């Protein structure tokens, strides 16, 4: 299943072009760019990473050039991002990689009127001082041409310092017949200046710019939440050299296959496989697990995780730019660039609302003197106040900041959600289908029961013989028996694997077999009592292996795939949310039923091929409504694609699973799914709280502007106050 978010990707050998737009960090600016590029043939798709201020255009070269020209005409200045210097974190997330410091400086230098870098703050500070000076002169100075001229000059400079970028984009929008936030502010401030309210015009523009700067900082907090959490991988790695010595090397220069050493207390610099030593690692930054995980030779380790105990060495399996950490950040960046359903609604509403406000303001200016006995100046002033109050900034910003906060909160818990559509959609789920192996269960067979069948058999001897024979085999069932029994000192001679049946070998001069029911029947060693015992275990979903000598069956060993400790709690939590859990598995119906009962699932369907699972998902959707499928992201691909939301389990370090699903649980904890549903419900509630706040506050001040005594000061505080309120409310999701 491909990524449903529609993120642009390479087509053939053509790589999408990426551009940085220093003044693109708001949904309204995204809409302006989309409208500018509309109708250009040859553009396949566009992707917006507002947090990084990066636009990706996938299209024919000529079409891309036309799109860039149209974007420049709209008041933006797209700068190409060189492929050799990928942006961080989208393509090179590991901290300390070349280009990181440059990119940070680049962002600061090119941010627009609501930037919070040093030069921006100085500029706003000077503009505020000039605006206050203009207000003071307007209030206290004598009404002479010199003093009034000085005040007007101070106001004009303050407006230029604080609002030059707003004016550029506002004038461009007006010339192209587009009424957006910048156009509203441009008309309102210019109108106030022209009718002689220049002190208020200056103060409105300065306060607008300052409030935008505060708002931008708050929004950046949401957008950078995941980066702040995950940009913790070391800049260097201790790499073994050909002569056996160790040397610190920048992670960007460490090749796949290199051996790296990590001491206690250090962070793992790259992804790899542990090759020497053992330790306990805190994997919370990647998987969200709160308890450190024990690691031995052969286990995977991930960049940015923390080595808690022993020194170990690992072999690097992925470049720093392609680590699990990098892919997490890239996926979150892609998700932030997709539109949630509510955001789409808000954008459509704002497209109607903003021109409507212009019409209303024009009506107030023209009809006020005729119908309400206002002077023309009073009517125009009220109309301008109305324009400032009605600015849809709070409404437009209410959805992306909330969605981004929800995505970041999920990622902190090890839940990677591929876009706002899935974050919002999870709350609607009515049914969820689970694969069995590796999802509900551990996915590894374990010895769960053993018993002596022949009364005179020595239990210790039987276990020693079974352990010795099992240790010689590489069959998963034999390995489970060997791992479940105490290591044996018995020596096996004449060992032989019996295909489809088991193994045999000589121990202490006696020939033994360790095999399945068929092997015992073929040797005529079965009995009604043994048949009954085998049947009881098989009905419990267990695989039975028997140990026998020429004289008869000595002992029985039952192996089963056990459920994960978290599965029962996870299923109970989903049921409490009103979601119907169903198990879909290719395993036999008896085993499926046993595992389902243990997990608390009422319905289990076994013996299913991939196409059968696909049909089962369609049936669940028809019966219950929105349905999720949870699996490994590989074998269950058809069902994952059909489901409204596909969930991959335990995908840390797995490319296929991470690409296949809409939601990725980075560890194997099924309880994360219920957490995602809770987060979806909370996100939906905050979204509509923000929309109600934005529209409610504006409605009150709109009435005051037309029929009361609202001033431009009140207008700007109402507008930006609403914006800051919805941003702060959206940021609450980061604490979920």
LUMVOTOR-728903 format. One line per field, with one value per residue (C-alpha): residue number from 1; residue in three letters; y, z, x. Coordinates in steps of 0.5 Angstrom, whole numbers, plus 500, padded with zeros to 3 digits. Example, Ala and Ser with C-alpha at 12.3 -4.5 7.8 and 13.67 -1.06 7.14 Angstrom:
# LUMVOTOR-728903
seq	[1;2]
type	[ALA;SER]
py	[491;498]
pz	[516;514]
px	[525;527]
This chain:
# LUMVOTOR-728903
seq	[1;2;3;4;5;6;7;8;9;10;11;12;13;14;15;16;17;18;19;20;21;22;23;24;25;26;27;28;29;30;31;32;33;34;35;36;37;38;39;40;41;42;43;44;45;46;47;48;49;50;51;52;53;54;55;56;57;58;59;60;61;62;63;64;65;66;67;68;69;70;71;72;73;74;75;76;77;78;79;80;81;82;83;84;85;86;87;88;89;90;91;92;93;94;95;96;97;98;99;100;101;102;103;104;105;106;107;108;109;110;111;112;113;114;115;116;117;118;119;120;121;122;123;124;125;126;127;128;129;130;131;132;133;134;135;136;137;138;139;140;141;142;143;144;145;146;147;148;149;150;151;152;153;154;155;156;157;158;159;160;161;162;163;164;165;166;167;168;169;170;171;172;173;174;175;176;177;178;179;180;181;182;183;184;185;186;187;188;189;190;191;192;193;194;195;196;197;198;199;200;201;202;203;204;205;206;207;208;209;210;211;212;213;214;215;216;217;218;219;220;221;222;223;224;225;226;227;228;229;230;231;232;233;234;235;236;237;238;239;240;241;242;243;244;245;246;247;248;249;250;251;252;253;254;255;256;257;258;259;260;261;262;263;264;265;266;267;268;269;270;271;272;273;274;275;276;277;278;279;280;281;282;283;284;285;286;287;288;289;290;291;292;293;294;295;296;297;298;299;300;301;302;303;304;305;306;307;308;309;310;311;312;313;314;315;316;317;318;319;320;321;322;323;324;325;326;327;328;329;330;331;332;333;334;335;336;337;338;339;340;341;342;343;344;345;346;347;348;349;350;351;352;353;354;355;356;357;358;359;360;361;362;363;364;365;366;367;368;369;370;371;372;373;374;375;376;377;378;379;380;381;382;383;384;385;386;387;388;389;390;391;392;393;394;395;396;397;398;399;400;401;402;403;404;405;406;407;408;409;410;411;412;413;414;415;416;417;418;419;420;421;422;423;424;425;426;427;428;429;430;431;432;433;434;435;436;437;438;439;440;441;442;443;444;445;446;447;448;449;450;451;452;453;454;455;456;457;458;459;460;461;462;463;464;465;466;467;468;469;470;471;472;473;474;475;476;477;478;479;480;481;482;483;484;485;486;487;488;489;490;491;492;493;494;495;496;497;498;499;500;501;502;503;504;505;506;507;508;509;510;511;512;513;514;515;516;517;518;519;520;521;522;523;524;525;526;527;528;529;530;531;532;533;534;535;536;537;538;539;540;541;542;543;544;545;546;547;548;549;550;551;552;553;554;555;556;557;558;559;560;561;562;563;564;565;566;567;568;569;570;571;572;573;574;575;576;577;578;579;580;581;582;583;584;585;586;587;588;589;590;591;592;593;594;595;596;597;598;599;600;601;602;603;604;605;606;607;608;609;610;611;612;613;614;615;616;617;618;619;620;621;622;623;624;625;626;627;628;629;630;631;632;633;634;635;636;637;638;639;640;641;642;643;644;645;646;647;648;649;650;651;652;653;654;655;656;657;658;659;660;661;662;663;664;665;666;667;668;669;670;671;672;673;674;675;676;677;678;679;680;681;682;683;684;685;686;687;688;689;690;691;692;693;694;695;696;697;698;699;700;701;702;703;704;705;706;707;708;709;710;711;712;713;714;715;716;717;718;719;720;721;722;723;724;725;726;727;728;729;730;731;732;733;734;735;736]
type	[UNK;UNK;UNK;UNK;UNK;UNK;UNK;UNK;UNK;UNK;UNK;UNK;UNK;UNK;UNK;UNK;UNK;UNK;UNK;UNK;UNK;UNK;UNK;UNK;UNK;UNK;UNK;UNK;UNK;UNK;UNK;UNK;UNK;UNK;UNK;UNK;UNK;UNK;UNK;UNK;UNK;UNK;UNK;UNK;UNK;UNK;UNK;UNK;UNK;UNK;UNK;UNK;UNK;UNK;UNK;UNK;UNK;UNK;UNK;UNK;UNK;UNK;UNK;UNK;UNK;UNK;UNK;UNK;UNK;UNK;UNK;UNK;UNK;UNK;UNK;UNK;UNK;UNK;UNK;UNK;UNK;UNK;UNK;UNK;UNK;UNK;UNK;UNK;UNK;UNK;UNK;UNK;UNK;UNK;UNK;UNK;UNK;UNK;UNK;UNK;UNK;UNK;UNK;UNK;UNK;UNK;UNK;UNK;UNK;UNK;UNK;UNK;UNK;UNK;UNK;UNK;UNK;UNK;UNK;UNK;UNK;UNK;UNK;UNK;UNK;UNK;UNK;UNK;UNK;UNK;UNK;UNK;UNK;UNK;UNK;UNK;UNK;UNK;UNK;UNK;UNK;UNK;UNK;UNK;UNK;UNK;UNK;UNK;UNK;UNK;UNK;UNK;UNK;UNK;UNK;UNK;UNK;UNK;UNK;UNK;UNK;UNK;UNK;UNK;UNK;UNK;UNK;UNK;UNK;UNK;UNK;UNK;UNK;UNK;UNK;UNK;UNK;UNK;UNK;UNK;UNK;UNK;UNK;UNK;UNK;UNK;UNK;UNK;UNK;UNK;UNK;UNK;UNK;UNK;UNK;UNK;UNK;UNK;UNK;UNK;UNK;UNK;UNK;UNK;UNK;UNK;UNK;UNK;UNK;UNK;UNK;UNK;UNK;UNK;UNK;UNK;UNK;UNK;UNK;UNK;UNK;UNK;UNK;UNK;UNK;UNK;UNK;UNK;UNK;UNK;UNK;UNK;UNK;UNK;UNK;UNK;UNK;UNK;UNK;UNK;UNK;UNK;UNK;UNK;UNK;UNK;UNK;UNK;UNK;UNK;UNK;UNK;UNK;UNK;UNK;UNK;UNK;UNK;UNK;UNK;UNK;UNK;UNK;UNK;UNK;UNK;UNK;UNK;UNK;UNK;UNK;UNK;UNK;UNK;UNK;UNK;UNK;UNK;UNK;UNK;UNK;UNK;UNK;UNK;UNK;UNK;UNK;UNK;UNK;UNK;UNK;UNK;UNK;UNK;UNK;UNK;UNK;UNK;UNK;UNK;UNK;UNK;UNK;UNK;UNK;UNK;UNK;UNK;UNK;UNK;UNK;UNK;UNK;UNK;UNK;UNK;UNK;UNK;UNK;UNK;UNK;UNK;UNK;UNK;UNK;UNK;UNK;UNK;UNK;UNK;UNK;UNK;UNK;UNK;UNK;UNK;UNK;UNK;UNK;UNK;UNK;UNK;UNK;UNK;UNK;UNK;UNK;UNK;UNK;UNK;UNK;UNK;UNK;UNK;UNK;UNK;UNK;UNK;UNK;UNK;UNK;UNK;UNK;UNK;UNK;UNK;UNK;UNK;UNK;UNK;UNK;UNK;UNK;UNK;UNK;UNK;UNK;UNK;UNK;UNK;UNK;UNK;UNK;UNK;UNK;UNK;UNK;UNK;UNK;UNK;UNK;UNK;UNK;UNK;UNK;UNK;UNK;UNK;UNK;UNK;UNK;UNK;UNK;UNK;UNK;UNK;UNK;UNK;UNK;UNK;UNK;UNK;UNK;UNK;UNK;UNK;UNK;UNK;UNK;UNK;UNK;UNK;UNK;UNK;UNK;UNK;UNK;UNK;UNK;UNK;UNK;UNK;UNK;UNK;UNK;UNK;UNK;UNK;UNK;UNK;UNK;UNK;UNK;UNK;UNK;UNK;UNK;UNK;UNK;UNK;UNK;UNK;UNK;UNK;UNK;UNK;UNK;UNK;UNK;UNK;UNK;UNK;UNK;UNK;UNK;UNK;UNK;UNK;UNK;UNK;UNK;UNK;UNK;UNK;UNK;UNK;UNK;UNK;UNK;UNK;UNK;UNK;UNK;UNK;UNK;UNK;UNK;UNK;UNK;UNK;UNK;UNK;UNK;UNK;UNK;UNK;UNK;UNK;UNK;UNK;UNK;UNK;UNK;UNK;UNK;UNK;UNK;UNK;UNK;UNK;UNK;UNK;UNK;UNK;UNK;UNK;UNK;UNK;UNK;UNK;UNK;UNK;UNK;UNK;UNK;UNK;UNK;UNK;UNK;UNK;UNK;UNK;UNK;UNK;UNK;UNK;UNK;UNK;UNK;UNK;UNK;UNK;UNK;UNK;UNK;UNK;UNK;UNK;UNK;UNK;UNK;UNK;UNK;UNK;UNK;UNK;UNK;UNK;UNK;UNK;UNK;UNK;UNK;UNK;UNK;UNK;UNK;UNK;UNK;UNK;UNK;UNK;UNK;UNK;UNK;UNK;UNK;UNK;UNK;UNK;UNK;UNK;UNK;UNK;UNK;UNK;UNK;UNK;UNK;UNK;UNK;UNK;UNK;UNK;UNK;UNK;UNK;UNK;UNK;UNK;UNK;UNK;UNK;UNK;UNK;UNK;UNK;UNK;UNK;UNK;UNK;UNK;UNK;UNK;UNK;UNK;UNK;UNK;UNK;UNK;UNK;UNK;UNK;UNK;UNK;UNK;UNK;UNK;UNK;UNK;UNK;UNK;UNK;UNK;UNK;UNK;UNK;UNK;UNK;UNK;UNK;UNK;UNK;UNK;UNK;UNK;UNK;UNK;UNK;UNK;UNK;UNK;UNK;UNK;UNK;UNK;UNK;UNK;UNK;UNK;UNK;UNK;UNK;UNK;UNK;UNK;UNK;UNK;UNK;UNK;UNK;UNK;UNK;UNK;UNK;UNK;UNK;UNK;UNK;UNK;UNK;UNK;UNK;UNK;UNK;UNK;UNK;UNK;UNK;UNK;UNK;UNK;UNK;UNK;UNK;UNK;UNK;UNK;UNK;UNK;UNK;UNK;UNK;UNK;UNK;UNK;UNK;UNK;UNK;UNK;UNK;UNK;UNK;UNK;UNK;UNK;UNK;UNK;UNK;UNK;UNK;UNK;UNK;UNK;UNK;UNK;UNK;UNK;UNK;UNK;UNK;UNK;UNK;UNK;UNK;UNK]
py	[500;507;513;515;522;524;526;527;523;521;519;515;518;525;528;533;540;543;550;554;560;564;567;561;559;559;555;562;563;555;557;563;559;553;558;561;555;552;551;550;543;539;540;533;534;539;538;543;543;549;548;548;553;548;547;541;541;535;536;537;542;547;547;548;554;557;555;559;565;565;564;570;574;572;576;570;569;561;559;552;547;544;536;535;539;536;540;538;534;532;528;529;529;526;532;535;533;538;543;544;550;553;551;554;561;561;560;566;571;570;570;575;581;576;573;572;573;578;583;582;584;590;592;591;594;601;600;600;606;610;608;610;617;618;616;621;627;626;626;632;636;642;641;645;643;641;637;634;632;629;625;623;621;617;613;612;609;605;602;601;597;593;591;592;584;585;590;587;581;585;589;583;579;586;587;579;580;576;578;574;576;581;584;586;589;593;596;597;600;604;607;609;613;616;619;622;616;615;614;608;606;605;602;597;595;594;591;586;584;583;579;575;574;571;567;564;562;559;555;553;550;545;544;543;539;532;535;538;531;527;531;528;523;525;529;523;516;512;508;502;503;498;497;496;503;507;514;519;520;525;521;523;520;513;508;502;496;500;498;503;503;506;507;507;513;515;516;511;515;511;505;498;491;489;485;485;486;486;492;496;501;507;507;512;517;512;507;511;505;508;502;500;494;489;488;482;480;480;485;492;499;505;512;517;512;512;506;505;500;496;498;495;495;495;494;500;498;505;511;517;520;514;512;510;517;520;516;518;526;525;522;527;533;529;529;536;538;534;537;535;534;540;544;543;546;552;554;553;557;562;563;565;569;574;577;577;581;586;586;588;593;596;596;599;605;607;605;608;615;614;609;611;618;617;622;619;619;615;610;609;608;603;599;599;597;592;589;589;585;580;578;570;569;566;561;559;558;554;547;547;548;543;538;539;538;532;529;531;528;522;521;522;516;512;513;515;518;519;525;529;525;519;523;526;519;515;517;515;507;502;496;494;487;484;479;474;472;478;483;479;474;475;471;466;459;458;451;452;445;438;432;425;420;413;412;409;414;419;426;429;424;425;432;432;427;432;438;434;432;439;443;439;442;448;447;453;448;444;451;453;446;447;454;452;446;446;445;438;435;429;427;425;421;419;425;425;430;427;431;433;429;430;428;422;420;416;417;413;407;408;410;416;420;427;428;430;425;422;420;416;413;411;407;404;407;411;409;412;415;419;421;424;428;430;432;436;440;441;444;449;451;448;444;437;434;427;424;416;410;403;401;407;414;417;425;430;437;443;449;455;462;466;473;479;481;488;485;483;491;493;489;491;499;499;495;501;506;502;499;492;487;482;477;475;470;465;460;454;456;452;456;462;461;460;466;470;468;469;476;478;478;475;474;470;468;463;459;466;467;475;476;473;478;483;481;480;488;490;486;489;496;494;492;497;502;505;500;499;493;492;487;487;492;486;480;484;489;488;488;494;498;497;499;506;506;501;500;497;494;494;497;500;500;496;500;496;497;504;505;501;503;510;509;506;503;503;498;492;495;494;499;505;504;506;512;514;514;518;523;523;525;530;533;533;537;542;543;545;549;553;554;556;561;564;566;567;573;576;576;580;585;585;587;592;595;597;599;600;604;599;602;600;598;594;591;589;586;582;579;577;575;570;568;567;563;558;557;556;552;547;547;543;537;537;535;529]
pz	[500;498;503;502;504;497;499;492;490;484;478;474;475;476;483;485;486;493;494;501;501;507;508;507;514;514;511;508;504;502;499;496;492;490;487;483;481;479;471;470;466;467;475;478;485;490;498;503;509;513;519;514;510;504;498;494;486;482;475;468;468;464;468;474;471;470;477;480;476;478;485;485;482;488;492;494;493;492;493;490;496;493;493;495;502;504;509;516;519;512;509;514;521;525;529;527;520;515;513;520;522;516;515;522;520;514;517;522;516;512;516;515;519;525;525;532;530;533;527;527;534;533;527;531;537;533;530;536;539;533;533;540;538;533;538;543;538;536;543;546;540;538;532;527;520;523;529;525;519;524;527;520;518;525;523;516;518;523;518;513;519;521;515;509;508;509;504;499;499;500;494;490;492;491;484;482;485;491;498;504;510;508;503;509;513;507;506;513;515;509;509;517;514;509;513;518;523;522;529;530;523;525;532;529;524;529;534;528;527;534;535;529;532;538;534;530;536;539;532;531;538;535;529;532;538;535;532;539;542;537;535;540;536;537;532;532;533;536;529;529;525;520;526;531;534;535;532;533;526;524;523;516;514;517;512;513;515;520;527;533;540;545;553;558;559;551;546;540;534;528;527;527;530;536;535;542;549;552;555;557;552;553;547;549;543;538;540;546;551;558;560;558;553;554;548;546;540;534;537;533;536;534;533;539;544;551;553;560;562;559;553;547;539;534;526;522;518;515;514;518;513;513;520;523;527;520;517;523;522;515;516;521;516;511;515;517;510;509;510;515;513;518;515;509;511;514;508;504;509;509;502;502;509;507;501;505;510;504;502;509;510;504;506;512;509;504;507;514;513;509;514;521;520;521;518;512;516;522;517;513;520;522;516;517;524;522;517;522;527;521;519;519;521;528;524;519;524;529;525;523;530;533;528;528;536;536;531;535;541;538;536;543;545;539;535;528;524;517;516;519;516;520;526;525;523;528;533;528;528;529;528;528;525;528;525;530;529;531;533;538;540;541;534;537;539;546;550;555;557;558;561;562;559;561;568;570;566;569;569;569;564;559;559;558;552;549;550;547;541;540;540;534;530;527;526;530;534;536;538;543;546;547;550;554;558;562;557;557;557;553;547;541;535;529;529;523;521;519;514;516;522;527;529;531;535;539;546;551;546;546;539;541;536;538;533;531;532;525;526;533;529;523;529;532;539;540;544;546;552;548;543;548;551;544;542;549;547;540;542;546;540;541;537;540;540;543;545;544;545;542;548;547;548;554;554;551;550;548;544;542;540;547;547;548;556;553;548;553;556;549;547;553;552;545;547;552;546;543;538;535;535;530;529;522;521;516;522;523;526;533;534;532;537;543;542;541;547;551;548;550;542;541;534;530;523;521;515;511;505;504;499;504;509;504;503;511;512;506;510;517;513;511;517;522;518;519;520;522;520;524;522;520;514;509;509;510;505;501;508;510;503;504;511;513;517;516;523;522;529;531;525;529;523;518;512;509;515;516;508;508;514;515;523;525;532;533;538;539;544;542;547;543;538;544;546;538;538;545;542;536;540;544;537;534;541;541;533;534;541;536;531;536;539;533;530;537;539;532;532;539;536;529;533;537;531;527;533;538;540;538;536;532;538;540;533;533;540;538;532;535;542;538;534;541;544;539;538;546;546;540;544;550;546;546;554;552]
px	[500;503;503;496;498;500;507;510;516;520;517;522;529;526;527;522;525;525;525;526;521;523;516;512;510;502;496;494;500;500;493;496;501;497;492;498;500;493;492;500;500;506;505;504;504;506;508;508;513;511;515;521;519;520;516;517;514;514;513;516;522;518;512;517;520;513;510;516;515;508;510;514;509;505;510;514;522;523;530;533;535;541;540;547;545;539;535;535;531;527;533;539;536;542;545;551;551;554;549;545;548;548;540;539;542;539;532;533;536;530;524;519;515;513;520;523;531;535;535;527;526;531;527;520;523;525;518;514;518;517;509;509;512;507;501;505;505;498;496;500;503;500;496;501;504;511;509;503;508;513;508;506;513;514;508;510;517;514;509;515;519;514;509;514;513;505;505;508;504;498;499;500;494;490;493;491;484;485;483;487;490;495;490;486;491;494;487;486;492;493;485;487;493;489;483;488;488;496;498;493;495;502;500;496;501;506;502;500;507;509;503;505;512;509;504;510;514;508;507;514;514;509;512;519;516;518;525;527;525;529;535;539;544;551;555;561;562;568;569;574;580;584;589;584;585;578;577;572;569;563;557;556;562;561;560;555;559;563;564;562;563;558;560;555;551;553;548;548;550;547;543;546;546;550;556;560;558;551;547;540;538;533;529;524;526;525;519;516;518;519;523;530;530;536;540;545;549;544;539;538;540;537;541;539;537;541;546;544;549;555;560;558;560;555;556;553;547;544;547;546;541;537;537;530;531;531;525;521;522;521;515;512;515;511;505;505;505;498;491;487;479;478;483;480;474;477;480;474;470;476;476;468;469;475;471;465;468;470;463;461;466;464;457;458;463;457;451;453;452;446;442;445;447;454;459;463;470;466;463;470;473;468;469;477;476;471;477;482;477;475;482;481;488;486;481;486;492;487;487;495;497;493;494;502;501;497;502;508;505;503;511;513;509;512;506;508;501;502;498;492;487;489;489;482;480;482;476;471;473;468;472;479;482;488;493;495;502;507;501;497;502;510;511;516;514;515;515;509;508;511;509;512;507;511;510;517;520;526;523;531;533;527;529;536;535;530;534;540;536;533;539;542;536;534;527;523;519;526;529;523;524;531;531;525;529;535;542;544;551;548;552;548;551;548;543;539;533;527;523;516;517;522;529;533;539;543;544;548;547;539;536;531;526;523;518;510;504;505;512;510;504;508;513;506;508;501;496;489;491;497;492;487;493;495;488;487;493;492;485;489;492;499;504;505;512;513;520;520;525;524;520;515;513;517;515;511;512;507;510;505;506;504;500;504;503;500;494;489;489;489;483;480;481;479;472;471;472;466;471;469;476;476;482;484;489;492;493;488;481;482;489;486;480;484;489;483;479;486;486;479;477;470;471;476;477;482;485;485;489;491;485;481;483;482;475;474;476;471;465;467;467;460;457;460;463;470;475;483;487;493;499;506;506;508;504;498;499;492;488;492;491;483;482;480;487;492;497;504;506;513;516;522;528;523;523;517;512;514;512;506;502;498;500;506;507;514;514;510;505;498;496;498;492;487;492;492;484;484;489;484;478;482;485;478;475;481;480;472;474;479;474;469;473;476;469;466;471;470;463;462;467;464;458;462;465;459;454;459;465;470;477;483;487;481;481;488;487;481;484;491;488;484;490;494;488;487;495;496;490;492;499;496;496;503;502;497]
